[in-house]
Amino acid sequence: MSMKIRKGTTDDIPAILGLLDGAVAWLVSQGRTRQWGTRPWTERPGAVEMVHKYVAAGTPWIAEVDGVPAGTLTLSEGPGGYVAPAGEPERYVHLLAADHRFAGHGVGGALLAHAAEETRRAGVSLLRVDCYAGDDGKLVAYYEGNGFVRTEPFTVTVDGADWPGQVLARRV
């Protein structure tokens, strides 16, 4: 198995949406429906619009395993509208998703390490991400296992329900 991380373009949006749809299907199969709901991203116009916005404004990265898209993240210069900017130069991780057919192969960790290297290469020392912090907290723990530390928690309202989030940071 050979993994390569390449810079993406807007042409990769269908693959990115496919990875996000696959993540939703996996979460639903695990009974974890509060993070991203039960409907695929491609069936939610607002979600599709958000992917287009982040990919156009940031830099998408695609992890490929033997030429097959296995994971993605988009790196930008700041958070979305629900998290305050850091007050210093930063890079921000958006839309991290990995195909669960490649679970255990370190796709997500490789993408996060690549994001840290790209941040460092840009002369920026702060990499941040936010994630769903509800249920058992496994996603927050995942980021902590990849070198991030918790900063501020937040709550946003999504489809009329509170969605607990956590911002995490990593100095590079």
Buried (B, 14 or more C-beta within 10 A) or exposed (E): EEBEBEEBEEEBBEBBBBBBBBBBEBBBEEEBEBBBBEEBBBEBEEBBEBBBBBBEEBBBBBBBBEEEBBBBBBBBBBBEEBBEEBEEBBBBBBBBBBBBEBEEBBBBBBBBBBBBEBBBEBEBBBBBBBBBBBBEBEBBEBBBEBBBEEBEEBEBEEEEEEBBBBBBBBEB
